[in-house]
Amino acid sequence: MATIHELLAQVQDEALRAKLEEEVKKLSKQKKFGLVFEEHLPECTPLYGLKIRRGTSKISYKRRKTV
C-alpha cells in the first residue's frame, strides 16, 4: 500500500487527490493487504446432538485413548 500512497502524493490536482485518497482508504478497510490467508467456510461442521438418519452422510471420529 505504500506505493499507492506515493503515487497519490504525485497527483497535482488537490481535489482529485483528496477523492482518490478517500476511496483508497475505503478499499483498505474492506480488503486485507499483505500476507493474509483467505477466509473460508469449513468443509464440514460437527452437529452435536443430531440423530443420524437413513440417507444422510456422516463421518465418524472415534476417540482414541492417549497414553
C-alpha positions as CSV (number, residue, x, y, z in Angstrom):
1,M,0.0,0.0,0.0
2,A,3.0,2.3,0.4
3,T,3.4,2.6,-3.4
4,I,-0.2,3.7,-3.9
5,H,0.2,6.4,-1.3
6,E,3.4,7.6,-3.0
7,L,1.6,7.7,-6.4
8,L,-1.3,9.7,-4.8
9,A,1.2,12.2,-3.5
10,Q,2.2,12.9,-7.1
11,V,-1.3,13.9,-8.2
12,Q,-1.2,17.6,-8.9
13,D,-5.0,18.3,-8.6
14,E,-5.7,18.6,-4.8
15,A,-9.5,17.9,-5.2
16,L,-8.8,14.7,-7.2
17,R,-6.1,13.6,-4.8
18,A,-8.4,14.0,-1.9
19,K,-11.1,12.0,-3.6
20,L,-8.7,9.2,-4.6
21,E,-7.2,9.1,-1.0
22,E,-10.7,8.7,0.4
23,E,-11.5,5.8,-2.0
24,V,-8.2,4.1,-1.2
25,K,-9.0,4.4,2.5
26,K,-12.4,2.7,1.9
27,L,-10.7,-0.1,0.0
28,S,-8.1,-0.7,2.6
29,K,-10.8,-1.1,5.2
30,Q,-12.6,-3.7,3.2
31,K,-9.7,-5.7,1.8
32,K,-6.8,-7.0,3.8
33,F,-3.5,-6.5,2.0
34,G,-0.3,-8.4,2.6
35,L,0.2,-11.9,3.8
36,V,-3.4,-12.9,4.5
37,F,-5.0,-16.3,4.3
38,E,-8.4,-16.2,2.6
39,E,-11.3,-16.7,5.0
40,H,-13.5,-19.6,4.0
41,L,-16.3,-21.7,5.2
42,P,-15.4,-25.0,6.8
43,E,-15.9,-28.1,4.6
44,C,-17.7,-29.9,7.4
45,T,-19.2,-28.8,10.6
46,P,-19.9,-31.0,13.6
47,L,-23.6,-31.1,14.5
48,Y,-23.6,-32.4,18.0
49,G,-26.9,-33.7,19.3
50,L,-28.5,-34.5,15.9
51,K,-29.6,-38.1,15.3
52,I,-28.2,-39.9,12.3
53,R,-31.0,-40.8,9.9
54,R,-31.1,-43.2,7.0
55,G,-29.8,-41.5,3.8
56,T,-27.7,-38.8,5.5
57,S,-23.9,-38.7,5.3
58,K,-21.7,-38.9,8.3
59,I,-18.1,-39.0,9.3
60,S,-17.3,-41.0,12.5
61,Y,-14.5,-39.8,14.6
62,K,-13.8,-42.3,17.4
63,R,-12.0,-41.0,20.4
64,R,-8.6,-42.6,20.8
65,K,-7.1,-43.3,24.1
66,T,-3.8,-41.5,24.6
67,V,-1.1,-42.9,26.8
